[in-house]
Amino acid sequence: MKRQPPFPTVADLGKDIRPVLNRLTPAMMRELTKTLPILGWPGDRRMIGLSKEPP
């Protein structure tokens, strides 16, 4: 196995990463509540961009 040098800087989970995730969570939950009903529709994968087929 090839040894890699350490990363020059590492983001701190508590100071750098967690606050960003905490800000994103409400927006993600709002979008999830909009998306869940669509998942039951015929052609749902095309509607939310999970398919390469045109809608």
Beta strands, then each sheet from edge to edge (+ up, - down):
end
